[in-house]
Amino acid sequence: MDALTFPIATGQEETRRDAIETIEAIREITTKYKGVQTTLGVSNVSFGLNPAARAVLNSVFLHEATAAGLTSAIVDAAKIMPLASIPDDRRKVALDLVWDRREYDADGELTYDPLSTMLDLFDGVDSAALRDARAAELAALPTGERLARRIIDGESKGLEDDLDLARSEGMTALGIINDHLLAGMQVVGERFGKGEMQLPFVLQSAEVMKTAVALLEPHMEKSEAAGKGKIVLATVRGDVHDIGKNLVDIILTNNGYDVVNIGIKQSINDIIAAAEEHNADVIGMSGLLVKSTVVMKENLEELNVRGLARKWPVILGGAALTRSFVEEDLAVIFEGEVRYARDAFEGLALMEPLVAIARGAEPSSVGLPALKKRIHRPGLLDLTEPEDMPSRSDVAIDNAVPAPPFWGTRIVKGLPLADFAAFLDERATFMGQWGLKPGRGEDGVSYEQLVDTEGRPRLRYWMDRILAEGMLDPAIVYGFFPAWSEGDQVVIGHHGDDPTGVYGTAGLLAPDGGSGGALGEARLSFSFPRQRRDRHLCLADFVHPKPRLGDGVTAGERVDVVAVQLATAGAKVDEVTARMFAENQYRDYMELNGLTMQLTEALAEYWHSRIRAELGFASEDPADIAGMFKLDYRGARFSLGYPACPDMEDRRKVVELLKPERIGVELSEELQLHPEQSTDAFVFHHPEAKYFSV
């Protein structure tokens, strides 16, 4: 539905509130007619103004309309400006014009007219003049300051000329880096720490820094000095996740440190060998998996045993770690210095004191942050003693069991991106993966502004590019398996063609040829933990006990069904991101990696919805995607590693059931799926199946 808008800069009284009426119309349509989309020819609102003023007014009006619920807009995207980049006085007057904020004195005389003010502000100004003014501001700075500003702004145009100019003015290549480029990166780090700068712009600055250093390297004299410091970075044994480690590499490298990045799945022997070979000052270990925290503990103990703990201070980071675990539990057992880094910039802040310690300084003299101790609060959980544990929770066992469409597994390839992209969690992508977090303080950029100016434009760019370059090779292997519960176990039965209805539904076929065993016999089982509190839930409670089996079993005695699925984005995208990292395309690397991770999750969520449809209760799904993200559907999808199914050894059984090598997915010795952007899960259809902690 097109809400329509009209020019508000004509000076006619009857048009002054037209932008308000359009915004309120959008809000009413969105509120009253759920699911109805809206569109708008945005630039009509600014008709009559000069091009520079139109660009500002259109940008501000689009932001306000989007906040009211506008779902699509007809605009020249190249002429839409990020709100944060519009000078305050121009942004304010445009907002005042949109909302008709004229001011009057006590006698009713007009004292402030945003239309008149806007006309004055933009008198004689055109778009080219605005760009020229910004370029002139940059050019007016002394050469050193201009180079620092280029780093801060992520502006590479004219960089080489400025570097040549700086050298012609007598600056050495090393002096340019240390005195000006690193000063710019320091500002970038400070702004990031204050929430004034988001991760994509940090990486854009890092790209410019990397380019500048590469241009200066031929002019740098070789030095025998030790430099700022050197760190060996590794993802620990058994862990294939490297995005966080690589971000640390980017930030440290572009702040003057030497980084030896030895990659993923590195043993402590490999890490020590690299540290010795490269004469490192510090060791950094990363990992995403809970299992990796155990490996890190073992690595620290091995450094103790070998008498190397005091040789290399250690920085630990990764999603599974907490500060208290590292700086209390691990610090107690480690004979050297170990610290936790929440992100790349905290790692950067730790480098200077840790390098000083590695080179002989006393830890108390270098400004190393104190270890953070855990605050112990009295326990509030009322845990049931093992001898008093019930054999089962109060989960109902009288729910109807749906009939699956087949037994065993099927493979699905060639999935259109548009089908599963509809399930993409934008907030998790923009904020969690891309780091588009709102600024702090009253003047900070809001999350909504970042979504409008950076998130959605970049998302559209990546979706188009993923399609055009065929970066993804999405595939699914999934299956329906006869199952029954025995205490805390879910037993999977053998499957095959079932013409007589041994499992309760006559005529079901097994397109994969069956499992090779007799129907009704156990094939394998999964053991799941049971809560020692609350309802004492266990995943096995969501599966019916084994009924009486035999020919002609009634539907009321139908054996239960558990679905298992595995989704992958394919291996192609890993090659693309590896190339981006190697070519210093840091922002692209981070964004594509994070988006692929979320698209894989979207693919899994999409296929879960297909499983619900095939089991016959899609009608119970929520009407919109927001409801999907709130899990307002029947049943639940539990991925291995969740609190309810924590045993990663069960992945071997999942692979035995699904045989994912048929879609190019392999299981490593460390129980990781390859390609990395792959995810597996159990799907339980029981109406009470929801996530819970054990």
N, C-alpha and C positions, 0 to 999 in steps of 0.2 A: 504494500500500500504506500503510495506516494503522499506524504503529508503536505507537500507544496510549501514553498517559501517565496517571499516577494522582496524587492529592494527596500532597505530601511534607511538609505542615505539620500533619499530624494528631497528631504526637508518638509514633506507634506505631513501634517499632523496625523492623518489617518493611517500612515504606514509605519509610524514610529514603534508600535508594539507588534509588528508582524512577526519578527523573529521569536518573540515570547509566545505568540499564538502557535507558531510552528512547533516549538519545543514542547509546549503543553499538549499539542495534538499527538505528537510522538509518544509522550508519556501516557496519554489516555489510551491510545491504540495498544500499546504494549501491555498496559494493565488490564484492559477489558477483554482483549482478544488474544488469549494465550496461544503462542505458536504462529501468530501472524507476523510476518517480517515487514520492515519498513525501509523505504529508500527516499532519497532526497537529492535534487539538483542543487548542490550547496552554493555554487558561485553566484546564483541569482540574488542572494542576499546582499552582495556588495556592488551590484550594478550601479554605475555612475561615479565610482571612486577611481583614482588612478591605480595602475597595476600594483605598486608597492603596498598601498593601503588595502587593496583587495586581498592580497596574499595573507596579510595579517588578520583581517576580519574573517575571511573564509576559514582560516586555521582555528581561530578562537570559536567561531560558530559551530564548526564541525565537532570540536571537543565537547561543547555544551550539548549538542544534539545527541552525540554518542552517549554521554552520561545519562540522558533521558531515555535511552533505549534504542536509538537508531542502529539498524543492523547492516545497512549498506548505504554507500554514498556515491554519487556521480561527481567525480572531481578530477582535476589534473594533479595527480599525486606529486609531481615534481614541484608544484607550487604550494604544497601544504608544508607548513613549518612546524618543527617540534615546539611545543608551548614554552619549554624551558629556554629555547634559544631566542625567543622574542623579547626585546628589551621591556623592562617592567612598565615604563610609561605607556608604551604602545599596546602592551597586552591589557593594561588596565582600561585604557580608553576604549579598546575594542569590546571588552566585556561590558563596560558601561553603556556602550551603544546597543549591544545585543539586548541588554536587560532594561534599556531606556531609563537609566539612572540620572535623569536631569535633576538639578538642585535649584531650590527657590529660597528667597529670603522671607522674612516675616510678612512683607507686603505682597508676596506672591510674584516678585520679580525674578526672572530667570538669572541665576548666578553661575551656573555651570551647564554647558550643553556638550555632551560627548561628541556629537556630530561636528560641531564647530571646532572643537579641540582636535579632533582627528584630521579635519581638513587642514588645520594649521600645521599639525605635526608632519604631515606628508606633502606639504606644499613644495613642489619642485623636486620631490624625491621619487626616484624610480628604482626598480629591483636591481638594476645594474649598479646604481649608485650605492645601494646597501652593501652589495658584495665588494664594491671598490672601497667603501669606507672600512670594512673589516680588513681588507688586504692592506690598506694604508695604515691602519692602526698597527698591524703586525710589522710592516716595513719600517715604521718609525722607531721601533725598539732597537736598542743596541744589539749587535750581532749575537752576543752570548745569550742575552735575554730572549731574543727571537728564537734561538735554537731550543731553549728550555720550553718556550711557549708552544713550539711545534710538537714537542713530546707530549705536553699536557693536553693539547687539542687533538692529537692524533693526525696532524696535518703534514703530509709528505710532499705536497706540491711545492717546489722551490727548495726542498731540503738540500739537494746536492749543491746548488748554487750558494746557499748560505754556509755550508761546510767549507767550500772553496774560499769564500770570502773570509771566514774566520781564520783559516790557515794563512791567507795572504796578509792578515792583520797581525801575524806573529804568534798566533795560538798554536800550540802543538796538538797533535791528534789526541794524545793521552789527556792533555789539559782540557780539551773540548769535552771529552767524555766525562772526566771527573768533576769538572767545575760547572758544566752547563747541562749536558744531557742527563747525568745522574741527578742533578738538582731538579730537573723536570720530573723524572721518575719518582723522586721523593715526594713532590707535590701530589702526583697521581696516587701514591700510596696513602698519603694523609687524607686525601679526599675520599678514597675508598673506605678508609677506616671510619670516617665520620658519616658515611652513608651519602656523601654528596656526589659520588661517581659510581656508576654501575659497572659490573664486570666486563660487558662487551666493550665499553670505552677504554677500560684498563688494557684490554688485549689489543685494542687499536693503537694505543700509545706504545705498547710493547713492540708492535710490528714496526712502527716508525723508528723506535730505538734500535731495533735489530738492523734495520736498513742503514741507519746512520753509522753504527759501529762497523758494518761491512764495508761502507764507503771509506771509512777512516783507517781500516786495518792495514792497507798497503803503505800507509804513511807513518805507521807506528814502529818505533825502534824496539827490538827485542830486549827484554829486561830479565835479569836473573832474580829480581825481587820476587818475594813470595806472593805478592798480590793481595787482594782483599780477603781471599779465602777460597777453599775448594771443598765441595761436598760430593759424596757419592750417593746417588738416589736410586732406590730400588723398590719395586713392589715385591712383597715377600713370597716365599715358596707357597705354591698352591693357589695364588690369587692372580687373576688375569686382568684386573681393573687398573687402568693407568691414567685416566683423565685427570684425577687430582694430583698425582705425581708430576704429570707433564705441565700442569699449571704452575706448580712450584718451580719447576725447571725454567719456565718462561720468565717468571717474576725475578728469581734469583739471578739468572743470566743477564737480564736487562737492568739489573742493579749492580753489575760489576763483579759478581762472583763467578768462579769457574764451576761448572756443573758437569759431573760425569754420570749420565743417566744410563744405567745398565739394563733397564727394561723390567719386564714382568716375570713372575715365578722364579725369583732369585733365592738361592739357598744362602745360608750364612757364610758358607765357604766362598761362594762367588762374591758376596759383598765384601768380605775381608780381603780377598785377593785383589779386587778392584781398588779398595782403599789403600792397600800397600803399593800397588803398581803406580797409582797416580799421586801418591803422597798426599792423601786427603787430610783435611782438618776435621771434618764432621761427617757423620753417616746419617742419612735420612731414610727411614723405612715407612712404606705406605701400604695400606690394605683396606679393602671394603668389607670383606667377609668377617663374621664373628670368629670364625676359625683362625683368621689372620692375627687376631689379638693373642691367641695362644702361641702362634708361631713367633710373634715378636717377643713374647716373654721368654721363649726357649732361646731365641737369638741373643737376648741380653745375658742370659745365664751362660751361654757358650762364650761370649766375650769375657765374662768373669773367669771362666775356667781357663781360658787361654792367656789370661793376664793382660788383656787388651782394653779393658773397660776404661782405664784412665787415659788411653792413647787417643780415643775418638769420642768426643761428646756425641750424643745421639738425639735426633729429632724424630718423633713418631707422629703420624697423622693418618686419618682415614675415618670413614663414616661410622665404623663399629666401635671406635675408641671414645673414651670420655677423658676429660682432664683429670678427674679424681683417680681413675684406674691407672693412668700413666704416672702422675705426679705423686701418688701415694703408694699404690700397690706395687708398681714396677720400680719406682725410685728406691723403695726400701730394699729390693733385692739386687739392684744394680750398683756396682762399686764405683761407677763414674757418674757423669752428669747426663741426665735424660730429661727431656722436656716435651710437652704436647704442643702441637701447632694446630689451631682450629682451621686455619686457611693459609694460603700462600703468603699473605702479608704478615701474619704472625710468625711464620717461618723466617721471613726476611728480617724481622725485628730480632729474632733469636740468633741470627748468624754472627753478628759482630761480637757479642760477648762469648759465644761458644768457640769461635775461631781464636779469640784471645786466650781462652782457657787451654785450647789445644796447643797453643804456642808458648805455654808456660805461665800464664797469669793465674793469680789466685782467684777462685770463683767469687769470693766476697768483694773483689776489687773491680769487677768489670760491669757491674750493673745488671747482672743476670736476674730476671724476675724470680721471686721466691716461689718455692713449690706450693701449690694450692692443695690444702688438706680438705678431705671430705667432711662435710657437716653431718654428723650422725644424729638422726632424729629417732625418737622412740618408734618402734614398729607398731603399726595400726592394724595390720592384717591378722585376722583370726584364722590360723591354719589348723586344719583337721589332722590329728595324729594318724600315722599310717594304719594302725590297727583299727581305727574307727572309720576308715574310708569306705563309702558305699561302693557297691559293685557297678552301679550305673547311676546316672543323673536322672532328673525328672523330665527329660526330653520325651515328648510323646512318641509312641510306637504304633499309633493307630492311623497315621497319615497314609493316604493312598500312594501306592508305588506306581510311577508312570511306566509305560512300555517304551523301551528304546526303539529306534527305527531299525537297528541292526545290532549284532554282537561283534566285538572286535574293533579293528581300527580302519580308518580311512585317511587318505592324504589329500590335501587341498593346496594347489599352487596357482600362481597367476592372479592373486587377489588384487583388485583395483585399489589404489591408494585411497581414493575418495570413500570407499566403503568403510574402511576402519579409521581413517583420519577424523571422521565425525565423532569418534570416541576419545580424541586427544584431550588430555587434561591441560588446558592452556596455563592455568595458574602454576601447576607443577613444572611446566616447561619454562615459562617466563621467569618465575621467581626461583624455583628450585634448581633448574638446570642452567639457565642463562644469567642468573644473578641480577635480574631486574627488580631490585628491592627499593622501596621508597626511601627518599632522603629523610634525614632527621631534622627536627625543628620546623618552625612555621614556614620557612622559605624553601624547605626541601621539596623535591619533585615527588608527586604522589605516584602510587603504583598505577593508577588509572592513566595518568599522563604518560608514563613509560610504556604501558601497553599500547596506547594510541600512537605514540611517536616512534617507538622502537620495536615492541613485541610483535604486533600484528603485521606491520610492513615487512619485517624480517621473516616472519613465518610464511607470508605469501611468497616471498623471494625463494625461500628454501623449498617450499612445496613445488613451485614451478621448476626449480632446478633439479630436484629429486626425480621428478617425472621426465624432464627433458633428457637427463643424463643416465636414466635407468639405474640409479644408485642402490635401490632396494630390490631384493628378491624375496618378497614375503611368502611364507609357506606355513602350513599347519599340518600336524599329524595329531589326530585325536581318536578317542574310542570310548565305547560303552562296554562295561564289564560287569558280569554277574557278581554280586558281592553280598556278604552277610557279616554280622558282627559276632564276635566271641569275646566278651569282656572288653578289654581295651584294644582289641585287635580288629582290623578290618581284613577279612579273608576274601581274596579274589578267586573265583572259580574258573575252571577251564571253560572255554567257549567254542562254539562251532555252529553249523546249521542246526536249527532246532525245529524240525517240521511238526513234531507232536506236542510241543509245549512243555518240555521238561522243566524249563525255568518259568513257566506260567503264561507265556504268550506263544501260541503255535504259529509256525511259519516264518519265524525270524531267521534271517540268513547271516552268515559271517563272511563278508567280502574279502577278508584277509586270509581265508582258508582255515581259520580256527587255530587253537593253541596246541592241538595234538593230544590232549587228554580227554578223559570221559566227562561228559556233562554231569555236573553235580559234585565233582571232585575238586578239592582245593588245589589251586595252582601255586599261590604264594600269599603272603600276608604282610600287613603293615601294623606295627605297634605304635600307639600314640600315647603321649602323657595325659594324665588326668589332673584337673585342678584340685588343689588341696584347700580350696576356699569357694565362696559363693555357691554356684550351682553344681560344683564338681563335674564340670563338662569335660568331655573327651570326644574327639572326632568320631570315634566308633559309635557314639550314642546317636549319631545322625543316620545310621544304617540299621535296617531291621535285622533281627536274628534270623538264622537260617530256617526257612519253612520246610514243611514236608514236601519232598520233590518226587515227581513221577509223571507219567503221561496224563494229560488232561487236568493238570492243576488249575484251580480256579484263579481268577484275577485277584481275589482277596488273599490268596496265598502266593502271589507272584513274588519271585525272588527279587531282592532289591538291586539297584543299578548304581554304580559309581562311574562317573565320567573322568577321564584323564586327558589332558591336552598339553601340547607343546607348540609354542609359536616362535618363529624366528624372522628377523629382518634380512637374513642372508649375509654372506661374507663380502659382497662387493663393497659395501659402505666402509668396512674396516680398511680396505685398500685406499679408499678416497681420503679418509681422515688421516691415515698414516702419511700420505703424500702432503696433505695440508700442513701437518706438523713439521715435516722435513723442510718444507718451503717457507716456514715462518708465517703462515697464514693463521695466526693464533685465534683471532675471533671466529673465523670460519670453522676452524677445527673444534673449538669449544661448542659452538652453536649446533653444528651438524651432529657431533657426538651426543650431546644432550637431547636433541630433537629425536634422533634415532632411538635412543633409550625409551623416550616417552611414546614414540610411535609403536615400538614393540609392545609396550604395555597396553596401548590402545588396541592393537591387533588381538592381544589376549582377551581384553575386555569385550571386543566385538565378537570373538568366537564363543566366548561364554554366553553371550546373548543368543547366538545361533544354537548352542546346545540347549538352552532353555526352550527355544522354539521347537526343536526336534523332540524334546520331551513333552511338549504339549501345553506349557503354561506361560508362553510369551505374553498372553493377555494380562498377566499380573505385573508386567514391567511398568516402570514409571513413564509418564508421557514425554518427559524431556531429559536432556543429557545431564542436567543438574541432579535429577533424581538418581540417575545411574551412578554418578560420582558419590552420592550419599548412600549407595548400596540399597536403595529402596526396591529391590527386586527379590524374588524368591530364591533361597539358597545362597551359596557362597563359593568363592574360588580361593583355595588355600595353596599358596606357593611354598615349595620346600624351603625351610629356613624360618618360616613363620613360627611364633611361639607354640602354636597348636601342633605343628609337625616339624620339629627342629632337626631331626636326624637326617643329615645329608647323605648317609649311606643308603637311604631309601631311594635315592636317585638312580642307583643301579637297577632297582626293580622297575622304576618308571621307564627306564630305557629298555628293559626287557619286554615290557608291555607294549611300548609304542614303536620301537625300532626306528628312532629318528634319523639314523644314517640315511634313510630313504629320502630325506629332504636336506641332506648335507650337514646334519648336526651330529657332532661326536661328543663323547664323554671322556674327559681327561682323567688321568690317574688321581688328580686332586679333586675329582667330582665336580668339575666345572664344565658347563656346556660351551662348546665352540661351534659357530661363531659366538662372540661374547654377547651380542644383542639377541639372546634367546631366553625364553622363560617357560617353565613348566608348572603345572598345577593339578591338584585334585579338585573336582567339581562335585559338590554335594547338593542334592535337590531338596533336601528336607526343609520345610518352611521355617524351622527354628534355627537352621544353620546360619550363624553369624560369627564374626571374628571374636576371639576371646584370648585372654592371657592365661598362662598356666602358672 
